Amino acid sequence: MKNKFFSIVNIFGLAVGLTCCMLIALYLHYETSYDSYQRNIDNLYQVGTTSIVKGGKDNNTPYTSPPVAAALKQEYPEIAECTRLLNLFTDDVNLIKYAPANGDKKSFLEGHGFLADASFFKVFTYNFIEGNAANAFTNPNTIVISEAMATKIFGKEPAIDKVLHVASNMNGDNDYRVTGVFRPASGPSHINATFFLSFAGGGMEKYLKSRGNDFSRNNMFYTYVLLKPGTTAASLQSKLPNFVKKYEETDLKKMGRDKKQFLTPVRDIHLSKELTSNVTPPASRTYLFVLTSIAIFTLLIACINFMNLSTARSSKRSSEVGVRKVLGAEKSTLIRQFLGESILMTFIAFLVAVVFTVLLLPLFNQVSGQKIVLSFATDKFMLLGFLLMALLTGLPIVV
């Protein structure tokens, strides 16, 4: 309190460094936690395709042909479930129409629409607030929508069993009955869906039936497998060359092509080094390493600045120390005093940094394009780590 300017400069400098580091740490935690909330995450894999180019570089993609999922389920008993996902890629937005019994027709534009198999919600975990995930796609021409979409279309009314007309260039114009409403998960996912349509009953199902079981064309499906407990991905992947030879070789030879299938853990999709595209674009590991380095150096500079300012001030307090020693103060008493002062300042800096982080997070989300939230319940270990780091900053000053 006797040195207000010095205290403000020192606390503010450390708080700014901690704030920058906290924001970057929250971003890194967000980027590395994709799909971690999935109940079956340890046994969940995406089937990818390597296109073999003679005399060129092989190309890895996250896509498969339509019949791959059913053939995998039939061939390998260690697979508990298979499912396919297809984004409505020809439509940036889809026209959704709702005609209530008593009222005017309503039209909405919705993006991030997907077609999914009946087994999709058996493989992936979604928090249904209306309907039942187990039988959401049992019947054809059904739709599962997000809570935000349900609120926008139906307001406070229940959405279940309402009929929506979905106009899609890719899947045709069809009526769909709402069989489920899901609430967004607490963590990020590589599947950024607003709504899911059942494959059954749409134009895509009719198109695929007309093409038959062709393993060489229409490589645009995301295929996922859920392995039974005790099964390793390595053991299944070692069998995939024989799978390609048995099921796909004939169709591939007609096209003059060759390919391999591989597995990618769903938990690793967002940070995959092999795949440059997916349901959502993967993050760059190099970019995350750069951000980590920036966070470390920013915090290091802030800590060094804090210690330098405190050390420079200590010379002005030498007379205080001398007088107190003459009056009989012990060394341990002086250490406790200066240690307490230093730790108190770093603790205040930490509290200021938390406030700065909360205030700046909305702006940071706009810049990063993410939906990062600082939760004192889920991020408590991260906050405790920063508190410990801040308190440790004050120790070298006494030493």
C-alpha positions as CSV (number, residue, x, y, z in Angstrom):
1,M,0.0,0.0,0.0
2,K,3.0,2.3,0.5
3,N,4.2,1.6,-3.0
4,K,1.0,1.7,-5.0
5,F,2.6,2.5,-8.4
6,F,5.1,-0.3,-8.1
7,S,2.5,-2.8,-6.9
8,I,0.1,-2.0,-9.8
9,V,2.9,-2.2,-12.4
10,N,4.2,-5.5,-11.0
11,I,0.7,-7.1,-10.5
12,F,-0.6,-5.9,-13.9
13,G,2.5,-7.1,-15.8
14,L,2.2,-10.6,-14.3
15,A,-1.6,-10.7,-14.8
16,V,-1.3,-9.8,-18.5
17,G,1.2,-12.6,-19.0
18,L,-1.0,-15.1,-17.1
19,T,-4.1,-14.0,-19.1
20,C,-2.4,-14.6,-22.5
21,C,-1.2,-18.0,-21.3
22,M,-4.6,-18.9,-19.9
23,L,-6.4,-18.0,-23.2
24,I,-3.9,-20.1,-25.2
25,A,-4.1,-23.0,-22.7
26,L,-7.9,-23.0,-23.0
27,Y,-7.7,-23.0,-26.8
28,L,-5.2,-25.9,-26.7
29,H,-7.4,-27.8,-24.3
30,Y,-10.4,-27.3,-26.6
31,E,-8.5,-28.4,-29.7
32,T,-7.2,-31.6,-28.0
33,S,-10.5,-32.6,-26.4
34,Y,-12.5,-33.3,-29.6
35,D,-15.0,-36.2,-29.1
36,S,-13.6,-37.1,-25.7
37,Y,-17.1,-37.1,-24.3
38,Q,-18.1,-40.1,-26.5
39,R,-19.1,-43.1,-24.4
40,N,-17.5,-45.5,-26.8
41,I,-14.5,-43.4,-27.7
42,D,-11.8,-46.0,-26.8
43,N,-13.3,-48.5,-29.3
44,L,-14.5,-46.1,-32.0
45,Y,-12.7,-45.8,-35.4
46,Q,-13.2,-44.2,-38.7
47,V,-12.5,-46.2,-41.8
48,G,-10.3,-44.3,-44.4
49,T,-9.2,-45.1,-47.9
50,T,-5.7,-44.8,-49.4
51,S,-5.9,-44.4,-53.2
52,I,-2.9,-46.1,-54.7
53,V,-1.5,-44.1,-57.6
54,K,1.1,-45.8,-59.8
55,G,4.2,-43.8,-60.1
56,G,2.7,-41.1,-57.8
57,K,2.0,-40.4,-54.2
58,D,-0.7,-42.3,-52.4
59,N,-3.6,-40.2,-51.3
60,N,-5.3,-40.7,-47.9
61,T,-8.9,-39.7,-47.6
62,P,-11.6,-40.3,-44.8
63,Y,-14.1,-41.6,-47.4
64,T,-15.3,-45.1,-48.4
65,S,-17.7,-46.4,-51.0
66,P,-21.3,-47.1,-49.8
67,P,-21.2,-51.0,-49.4
68,V,-18.0,-51.0,-47.2
69,A,-19.8,-50.6,-43.8
70,A,-22.2,-53.5,-44.4
71,A,-19.4,-55.8,-45.7
72,L,-17.2,-55.0,-42.7
73,K,-20.0,-55.8,-40.3
74,Q,-20.7,-59.1,-42.1
75,E,-17.1,-60.2,-42.4
76,Y,-15.6,-59.4,-39.0
77,P,-17.4,-60.6,-35.8
78,E,-15.1,-58.3,-33.7
79,I,-17.0,-55.3,-35.0
80,A,-20.0,-54.6,-32.7
81,E,-21.6,-52.0,-35.0
82,C,-20.9,-50.1,-38.2
83,T,-22.5,-46.9,-39.4
84,R,-22.2,-44.4,-42.2
85,L,-22.5,-40.6,-42.4
86,L,-22.9,-38.4,-45.4
87,N,-22.9,-34.6,-45.3
88,L,-25.3,-32.8,-47.7
89,F,-22.3,-31.3,-49.4
90,T,-24.2,-29.9,-52.4
91,D,-26.3,-27.7,-50.1
92,D,-24.6,-25.0,-48.1
93,V,-28.0,-24.6,-46.5
94,N,-31.2,-26.6,-46.7
95,L,-34.7,-25.3,-46.9
96,I,-36.8,-26.5,-44.0
97,K,-40.6,-26.0,-44.1
98,Y,-43.0,-26.4,-41.3
99,A,-46.8,-26.2,-41.7
100,P,-48.6,-26.2,-38.4
101,A,-52.2,-27.4,-38.2
102,N,-53.4,-24.0,-37.1
103,G,-51.1,-21.3,-38.5
104,D,-49.1,-20.0,-41.4
105,K,-46.4,-22.0,-43.0
106,K,-42.8,-21.3,-41.9
107,S,-39.6,-21.6,-43.8
108,F,-36.1,-21.8,-42.4
109,L,-32.6,-22.2,-43.9
110,E,-30.4,-24.7,-42.0
111,G,-26.8,-25.7,-42.6
112,H,-24.7,-28.6,-41.3
113,G,-27.2,-31.3,-42.4
114,F,-26.2,-35.0,-42.6
115,L,-27.6,-38.3,-43.7
116,A,-27.1,-41.2,-41.2
117,D,-27.7,-44.9,-40.9
118,A,-30.2,-46.4,-38.4
119,S,-27.2,-47.5,-36.3
120,F,-25.7,-44.0,-36.0
121,F,-27.0,-43.2,-32.5
122,K,-26.0,-46.6,-31.3
123,V,-22.4,-45.8,-32.2
124,F,-22.2,-42.1,-31.3
125,T,-23.3,-40.6,-28.0
126,Y,-25.9,-37.8,-28.2
127,N,-27.9,-36.3,-25.3
128,F,-31.5,-36.6,-26.4
129,I,-33.9,-34.3,-24.6
130,E,-36.9,-35.5,-26.7
131,G,-37.2,-39.0,-28.2
132,N,-35.1,-42.0,-27.8
133,A,-31.6,-42.4,-29.4
134,A,-32.0,-46.2,-29.6
135,N,-34.9,-46.1,-32.1
136,A,-34.6,-42.6,-33.6
137,F,-34.0,-43.9,-37.1
138,T,-35.9,-47.2,-36.9
139,N,-38.4,-45.9,-39.5
140,P,-37.7,-44.2,-42.8
141,N,-38.2,-40.5,-43.4
142,T,-37.3,-39.5,-39.9
143,I,-35.2,-36.5,-38.7
144,V,-33.3,-35.7,-35.5
145,I,-32.7,-32.0,-34.8
146,S,-30.6,-29.9,-32.4
147,E,-32.2,-28.1,-29.5
148,A,-31.5,-24.8,-31.1
149,M,-33.2,-25.8,-34.3
150,A,-36.2,-27.1,-32.4
151,T,-36.5,-23.8,-30.5
152,K,-36.3,-21.8,-33.7
153,I,-38.9,-23.8,-35.5
154,F,-41.3,-24.9,-32.8
155,G,-40.7,-22.4,-30.0
156,K,-41.7,-23.9,-26.6
157,E,-43.8,-26.6,-28.2
158,P,-42.6,-30.2,-28.2
159,A,-40.9,-31.1,-31.4
160,I,-41.5,-34.9,-31.3
161,D,-43.7,-36.3,-34.1
162,K,-43.9,-32.9,-35.9
163,V,-43.5,-33.1,-39.7
164,L,-40.8,-31.1,-41.5
165,H,-40.4,-30.8,-45.2
166,V,-36.7,-30.8,-46.2
167,A,-35.7,-29.6,-49.6
168,S,-32.3,-30.8,-50.7
169,N,-30.6,-30.8,-54.1
170,M,-28.7,-33.9,-53.0
171,N,-31.4,-35.9,-51.2
172,G,-34.6,-34.6,-52.9
173,D,-37.7,-33.0,-51.4
174,N,-39.3,-35.2,-48.7
175,D,-41.4,-35.0,-45.5
176,Y,-39.6,-36.1,-42.3
177,R,-41.1,-36.9,-38.9
178,V,-39.1,-35.6,-35.9
179,T,-38.1,-38.5,-33.8
180,G,-35.5,-36.8,-31.6
181,V,-34.1,-33.6,-30.3
182,F,-30.5,-33.5,-29.0
183,R,-28.7,-31.0,-26.8
184,P,-25.1,-30.1,-27.8
185,A,-22.4,-32.0,-25.9
186,S,-20.3,-30.2,-23.3
187,G,-17.2,-30.8,-25.5
188,P,-16.4,-30.2,-29.2
189,S,-17.0,-32.8,-31.8
190,H,-15.7,-33.4,-35.4
191,I,-19.3,-33.8,-36.4
192,N,-20.8,-30.3,-36.3
193,A,-24.4,-31.3,-37.1
194,T,-27.5,-29.2,-36.8
195,F,-29.8,-32.1,-37.9
196,F,-29.6,-35.7,-39.1
197,L,-31.8,-37.3,-41.8
198,S,-32.4,-41.0,-42.1
199,F,-30.8,-42.6,-45.2
200,A,-34.0,-44.6,-45.6
201,G,-36.7,-42.8,-47.5
202,G,-34.7,-40.1,-49.2
203,G,-33.4,-39.7,-52.7
204,M,-29.9,-40.9,-51.8
205,E,-31.2,-44.3,-50.8
206,K,-32.9,-44.7,-54.2
207,Y,-29.7,-43.6,-56.0
208,L,-27.6,-46.1,-54.1
209,K,-30.0,-48.9,-54.8
210,S,-29.9,-48.1,-58.5
211,R,-26.0,-48.4,-58.4
212,G,-25.9,-51.7,-56.6
213,N,-23.0,-52.9,-54.5
214,D,-20.3,-50.9,-56.3
215,F,-17.1,-50.7,-54.2
216,S,-15.2,-48.5,-56.7
217,R,-17.5,-45.4,-57.1
218,N,-19.2,-42.9,-54.8
219,N,-16.3,-42.7,-52.3
220,M,-18.0,-40.0,-50.3
221,F,-19.2,-41.8,-47.2
222,Y,-17.8,-41.5,-43.7
223,T,-17.8,-45.0,-42.3
224,Y,-17.3,-45.8,-38.6
225,V,-16.8,-49.0,-36.8
226,L,-17.4,-49.8,-33.1
227,L,-15.1,-52.6,-31.9
228,K,-16.1,-55.1,-29.3
229,P,-14.2,-54.8,-25.9
230,G,-10.9,-56.6,-26.0
231,T,-10.4,-56.1,-29.8
232,T,-7.5,-54.0,-31.0
233,A,-7.5,-51.8,-34.0
234,A,-4.2,-53.2,-35.1
235,S,-5.5,-56.7,-35.3
236,L,-8.5,-55.6,-37.4
237,Q,-6.4,-53.4,-39.7
238,S,-4.1,-56.3,-40.4
239,K,-7.1,-58.1,-42.0
240,L,-8.2,-55.2,-44.2
241,P,-5.9,-56.0,-47.2
242,N,-7.7,-59.4,-47.5
243,F,-11.0,-57.5,-47.2
244,V,-10.1,-55.3,-50.1
245,K,-9.1,-58.3,-52.1
246,K,-12.3,-60.2,-51.3
247,Y,-14.9,-57.5,-51.7
248,E,-13.4,-54.6,-53.7
249,E,-10.8,-56.0,-56.1
250,T,-13.2,-56.9,-58.9
251,D,-14.8,-53.5,-59.0
252,L,-11.5,-51.7,-58.7
253,K,-9.9,-53.6,-61.6
254,K,-12.8,-52.5,-63.8
255,M,-11.9,-48.9,-63.0
256,G,-8.2,-49.5,-63.3
257,R,-7.7,-48.5,-59.7
258,D,-6.3,-49.9,-56.4
259,K,-6.7,-48.9,-52.8
260,K,-6.2,-49.8,-49.2
261,Q,-8.4,-49.3,-46.1
262,F,-7.1,-48.0,-42.8
263,L,-8.5,-47.1,-39.4
264,T,-8.2,-43.8,-37.6
265,P,-9.2,-43.5,-33.9
266,V,-12.1,-41.0,-33.6
267,R,-10.3,-39.3,-30.7
268,D,-7.4,-38.5,-33.1
269,I,-9.4,-37.3,-36.1
270,H,-9.2,-33.6,-35.3
271,L,-5.4,-33.8,-34.9
272,S,-4.8,-36.4,-37.6
273,K,-1.5,-36.0,-39.6
274,E,-2.6,-38.5,-42.3
275,L,-5.9,-36.8,-43.2
276,T,-6.0,-33.2,-44.5
277,S,-9.9,-33.1,-44.6
278,N,-12.7,-34.7,-42.8
279,V,-16.3,-34.0,-41.6
280,T,-14.8,-30.8,-40.2
281,P,-11.2,-29.6,-41.1
282,P,-8.6,-31.1,-38.9
283,A,-6.4,-28.8,-36.8
284,S,-2.7,-28.3,-37.5
285,R,-0.4,-29.9,-35.0
286,T,2.4,-27.4,-36.0
287,Y,0.1,-24.5,-35.3
288,L,-0.7,-25.9,-31.8
289,F,3.0,-26.4,-31.1
290,V,3.7,-22.8,-32.1
291,L,0.9,-21.6,-29.8
292,T,2.3,-23.7,-27.0
293,S,5.7,-22.1,-27.4
294,I,4.2,-18.7,-27.4
295,A,2.3,-19.4,-24.2
296,I,5.4,-20.7,-22.5
297,F,7.6,-17.8,-23.5
298,T,4.9,-15.2,-22.7
299,L,4.6,-16.6,-19.2
300,L,8.4,-16.9,-18.8
301,I,8.8,-13.2,-19.8
302,A,6.1,-12.1,-17.4
303,C,7.6,-14.1,-14.5
304,I,11.1,-12.7,-15.2
305,N,9.7,-9.2,-15.4
306,F,8.0,-9.7,-12.0
307,M,11.1,-11.0,-10.4
308,N,13.3,-8.3,-11.8
309,L,11.0,-5.5,-10.6
310,S,10.8,-7.1,-7.1
311,T,14.6,-7.6,-7.0
312,A,15.2,-4.0,-8.0
313,R,12.9,-2.8,-5.2
314,S,14.7,-4.9,-2.6
315,S,17.7,-2.6,-2.7
316,K,15.5,0.2,-1.4
317,R,14.4,-1.9,1.5
318,S,17.9,-2.8,2.7
319,S,17.7,-0.1,5.4
320,E,14.4,-1.6,6.6
321,V,16.1,-5.0,6.8
322,G,19.1,-3.6,8.7
323,V,17.0,-1.7,11.2
324,R,14.9,-4.8,11.9
325,K,18.0,-7.0,12.4
326,V,19.4,-4.4,14.9
327,L,16.0,-4.6,16.7
328,G,16.4,-8.3,17.0
329,A,14.4,-9.7,14.0
330,E,15.4,-13.2,13.1
331,K,16.3,-14.3,9.6
332,S,13.3,-16.7,9.4
333,T,11.0,-13.8,10.4
334,L,12.3,-11.7,7.5
335,I,12.0,-14.6,5.1
336,R,8.4,-15.1,6.0
337,Q,7.6,-11.4,5.6
338,F,9.1,-11.1,2.1
339,L,7.7,-14.5,1.1
340,G,4.3,-13.6,2.2
341,E,4.4,-10.2,0.4
342,S,5.6,-11.9,-2.8
343,I,3.0,-14.7,-2.7
344,L,0.2,-12.2,-1.9
345,M,1.1,-10.2,-5.0
346,T,1.3,-13.2,-7.3
347,F,-2.1,-14.4,-5.9
348,I,-3.7,-11.0,-6.6
349,A,-2.2,-11.2,-10.1
350,F,-3.7,-14.6,-10.6
351,L,-7.2,-13.3,-9.6
352,V,-6.8,-10.3,-11.9
353,A,-5.8,-12.7,-14.8
354,V,-8.9,-14.9,-14.2
355,V,-11.1,-11.8,-14.4
356,F,-9.3,-10.7,-17.6
357,T,-9.7,-14.1,-19.1
358,V,-13.4,-14.2,-18.5
359,L,-13.9,-10.7,-19.9
360,L,-11.8,-11.4,-23.0
361,L,-13.1,-14.9,-23.8
362,P,-16.0,-13.7,-26.0
363,L,-13.7,-11.6,-28.1
364,F,-11.2,-14.5,-28.2
365,N,-13.9,-16.8,-29.4
366,Q,-14.7,-14.4,-32.2
367,V,-11.1,-14.3,-33.3
368,S,-10.5,-18.1,-33.1
369,G,-13.9,-19.1,-34.4
370,Q,-14.5,-21.5,-31.5
371,K,-16.9,-21.8,-28.6
372,I,-14.5,-22.0,-25.7
373,V,-16.0,-21.7,-22.2
374,L,-14.1,-21.3,-19.0
375,S,-15.8,-23.6,-16.5
376,F,-14.6,-23.5,-12.9
377,A,-15.9,-27.1,-12.5
378,T,-14.4,-28.8,-15.6
379,D,-11.3,-26.5,-15.8
380,K,-10.4,-26.6,-12.1
381,F,-7.2,-28.5,-12.6
382,M,-6.0,-26.1,-15.2
383,L,-6.8,-23.1,-12.9
384,L,-5.1,-24.8,-10.0
385,G,-2.0,-25.3,-12.2
386,F,-1.9,-21.7,-13.1
387,L,-2.4,-20.7,-9.4
388,L,0.5,-22.9,-8.4
389,M,2.7,-21.5,-11.2
390,A,1.9,-18.0,-10.1
391,L,2.7,-18.7,-6.4
392,L,5.9,-20.4,-7.4
393,T,6.9,-17.3,-9.2
394,G,7.3,-15.5,-5.9
395,L,9.7,-18.0,-4.4
396,P,12.9,-17.1,-6.3
397,I,12.5,-13.5,-5.1
398,V,13.1,-14.6,-1.5
399,V,15.9,-17.0,-2.3
